[in-house]
């Protein structure tokens, strides 16, 4: 079974790395990109946004790479909890507070992956935070 603590650290670390990428604080070279960001996403990774639109790994990473230095709004992890686990997957519910509002994000992480902690993201599903859940 995957290690919950490693996954929790991974989720928070990626949040910080993406912020640094958006701010232009990380070098834009291919080695930095592959070593720090791209390696964390499984080949079958998919992002489903709040409108239900899905992006595969290639499209997601292309868009993220193009956002280097774009000064996106800061996103902070407000709460993070494990929802369930199986022999191969960990499922977390993460509430992130964005400077412009809030969003709900569900992240599935593979037990065996290519990221720095041996984990890879399989799915990130985003959605707006419902008013009843805003107090979490």
C-alpha positions as a Markdown table, in Angstrom:
| # | Residue | x | y | z |
|---|---|---|---|---|
| 1 | Unk | 0.0 | 0.0 | 0.0 |
| 2 | Unk | 1.3 | 3.5 | -0.8 |
| 3 | Unk | 2.7 | 5.6 | 2.0 |
| 4 | Unk | 0.3 | 8.4 | 3.0 |
| 5 | Unk | 3.0 | 10.7 | 4.4 |
| 6 | Unk | 5.0 | 10.6 | 1.2 |
| 7 | Unk | 1.9 | 11.4 | -0.8 |
| 8 | Unk | 0.9 | 14.3 | 1.5 |
| 9 | Unk | 4.4 | 15.8 | 1.1 |
| 10 | Unk | 4.3 | 15.2 | -2.7 |
| 11 | Unk | 1.0 | 17.1 | -3.1 |
| 12 | Unk | 2.2 | 20.1 | -1.1 |
| 13 | Unk | 5.6 | 20.1 | -2.8 |
| 14 | Unk | 4.1 | 20.0 | -6.3 |
| 15 | Unk | 1.8 | 22.9 | -5.3 |
| 16 | Unk | 4.8 | 25.0 | -4.4 |
| 17 | Unk | 6.8 | 23.9 | -7.5 |
| 18 | Unk | 3.9 | 24.9 | -9.8 |
| 19 | Unk | 3.8 | 28.3 | -8.0 |
| 20 | Unk | 7.5 | 28.8 | -8.5 |
| 21 | Unk | 7.1 | 27.8 | -12.2 |
| 22 | Unk | 4.3 | 30.3 | -12.7 |
| 23 | Unk | 6.4 | 33.0 | -11.0 |
| 24 | Unk | 9.4 | 32.2 | -13.3 |
| 25 | Unk | 11.5 | 31.3 | -10.2 |
| 26 | Unk | 12.5 | 27.9 | -11.7 |
| 27 | Unk | 14.8 | 27.8 | -14.8 |
| 28 | Unk | 12.8 | 27.1 | -18.0 |
| 29 | Unk | 15.3 | 24.5 | -19.3 |
| 30 | Unk | 14.2 | 21.0 | -20.2 |
| 31 | Unk | 16.2 | 19.3 | -17.4 |
| 32 | Unk | 14.6 | 21.3 | -14.7 |
| 33 | Unk | 11.2 | 20.8 | -16.2 |
| 34 | Unk | 11.5 | 17.0 | -16.5 |
| 35 | Unk | 13.3 | 16.5 | -13.2 |
| 36 | Unk | 11.0 | 18.7 | -11.0 |
| 37 | Unk | 7.6 | 18.7 | -12.7 |
| 38 | Unk | 6.9 | 16.4 | -15.7 |
| 39 | Unk | 8.2 | 13.3 | -14.0 |
| 40 | Unk | 5.4 | 13.5 | -11.4 |
| 41 | Unk | 2.6 | 12.7 | -13.9 |
| 42 | Unk | 1.9 | 9.1 | -15.0 |
| 43 | Unk | 1.6 | 8.4 | -18.8 |
| 44 | Unk | -2.2 | 7.9 | -18.4 |
| 45 | Unk | -2.6 | 11.1 | -16.3 |
| 46 | Unk | -5.7 | 13.2 | -16.9 |
| 47 | Unk | -6.9 | 16.6 | -15.6 |
| 48 | Unk | -10.6 | 17.1 | -15.4 |
| 49 | Unk | -11.4 | 20.8 | -14.8 |
| 50 | Unk | -14.4 | 22.3 | -13.1 |
| 51 | Unk | -16.4 | 22.4 | -16.4 |
| 52 | Unk | -15.8 | 18.7 | -16.9 |
| 53 | Unk | -13.3 | 19.1 | -19.7 |
| 54 | Unk | -10.5 | 16.5 | -19.7 |
| 55 | Unk | -6.9 | 17.1 | -20.7 |
| 56 | Unk | -4.5 | 14.2 | -21.2 |
| 57 | Unk | -0.9 | 14.4 | -19.9 |
| 58 | Unk | 0.6 | 15.8 | -23.0 |
| 59 | Unk | -1.9 | 18.7 | -23.3 |
| 60 | Unk | -1.8 | 19.4 | -19.6 |
| 61 | Unk | 2.0 | 19.6 | -19.5 |
| 62 | Unk | 2.2 | 21.6 | -22.7 |
| 63 | Unk | -0.2 | 24.2 | -21.1 |
| 64 | Unk | 1.7 | 24.2 | -17.8 |
| 65 | Unk | 5.1 | 24.6 | -19.5 |
| 66 | Unk | 3.7 | 27.5 | -21.5 |
| 67 | Unk | 2.7 | 29.2 | -18.2 |
| 68 | Unk | 6.3 | 29.7 | -17.1 |
| 69 | Unk | 6.6 | 33.2 | -15.7 |
| 70 | Unk | 2.9 | 34.1 | -16.2 |
| 71 | Unk | 2.4 | 35.2 | -12.6 |
| 72 | Unk | -0.8 | 33.2 | -11.9 |
| 73 | Unk | -2.7 | 33.7 | -8.7 |
| 74 | Unk | -1.2 | 32.0 | -5.6 |
| 75 | Unk | -3.0 | 28.7 | -4.6 |
| 76 | Unk | -2.6 | 27.5 | -1.0 |
| 77 | Unk | -3.5 | 24.0 | 0.3 |
| 78 | Unk | -6.1 | 24.8 | 2.9 |
| 79 | Unk | -7.0 | 21.2 | 3.8 |
| 80 | Unk | -5.9 | 17.8 | 2.6 |
| 81 | Unk | -7.3 | 14.5 | 3.7 |
| 82 | Unk | -7.1 | 10.9 | 2.5 |
| 83 | Unk | -10.4 | 9.6 | 1.2 |
| 84 | Unk | -9.5 | 6.0 | 0.5 |
| 85 | Unk | -6.6 | 3.7 | -0.5 |
| 86 | Unk | -6.2 | 0.5 | -2.4 |
| 87 | Unk | -3.2 | -1.6 | -3.2 |
| 88 | Unk | -2.2 | 0.7 | -6.1 |
| 89 | Unk | -3.9 | 4.0 | -5.5 |
| 90 | Unk | -4.3 | 6.7 | -2.8 |
| 91 | Unk | -7.2 | 9.1 | -3.1 |
| 92 | Unk | -7.1 | 12.5 | -1.4 |
| 93 | Unk | -9.5 | 15.4 | -1.2 |
| 94 | Unk | -7.7 | 18.7 | -1.3 |
| 95 | Unk | -9.3 | 22.1 | -0.7 |
| 96 | Unk | -7.1 | 24.9 | -2.2 |
| 97 | Unk | -7.7 | 28.6 | -1.5 |
| 98 | Unk | -6.9 | 30.7 | -4.6 |
| 99 | Unk | -6.5 | 34.5 | -4.4 |
| 100 | Unk | -9.6 | 34.8 | -6.6 |
| 101 | Unk | -11.8 | 32.2 | -4.7 |
| 102 | Unk | -11.7 | 28.5 | -3.9 |
| 103 | Unk | -11.7 | 25.2 | -5.7 |
| 104 | Unk | -12.1 | 21.5 | -4.8 |
| 105 | Unk | -9.6 | 19.1 | -6.2 |
| 106 | Unk | -9.5 | 15.3 | -6.0 |
| 107 | Unk | -6.1 | 13.8 | -6.7 |
| 108 | Unk | -5.3 | 10.1 | -7.3 |
| 109 | Unk | -1.7 | 9.0 | -6.9 |
| 110 | Unk | -0.2 | 5.7 | -8.1 |
| 111 | Unk | 1.8 | 3.7 | -5.6 |
| 112 | Unk | 4.6 | 3.1 | -8.1 |
| 113 | Unk | 5.6 | 6.0 | -10.3 |
| 114 | Unk | 8.5 | 8.1 | -11.6 |
| 115 | Unk | 8.2 | 11.1 | -9.2 |
| 116 | Unk | 10.8 | 11.9 | -6.6 |
| 117 | Unk | 8.9 | 9.9 | -3.9 |
| 118 | Unk | 8.1 | 7.0 | -6.2 |
| 119 | Unk | 4.6 | 8.3 | -6.8 |
| 120 | Unk | 2.9 | 9.6 | -10.0 |
| 121 | Unk | -0.3 | 11.5 | -10.4 |
| 122 | Unk | -3.0 | 9.6 | -12.3 |
| 123 | Unk | -5.9 | 12.0 | -12.1 |
| 124 | Unk | -6.6 | 15.5 | -10.9 |
| 125 | Unk | -10.3 | 16.4 | -10.8 |
| 126 | Unk | -11.1 | 20.0 | -10.1 |
| 127 | Unk | -14.4 | 21.6 | -9.2 |
| 128 | Unk | -15.8 | 24.6 | -7.4 |
| 129 | Unk | -16.1 | 24.5 | -3.6 |
| 130 | Unk | -19.7 | 24.1 | -2.6 |
| 131 | Unk | -21.0 | 26.7 | -0.1 |
| 132 | Unk | -21.8 | 24.0 | 2.5 |
| 133 | Unk | -18.2 | 22.8 | 2.4 |
| 134 | Unk | -16.5 | 26.2 | 2.5 |
| 135 | Unk | -16.0 | 25.9 | 6.2 |
| 136 | Unk | -13.7 | 22.9 | 6.0 |
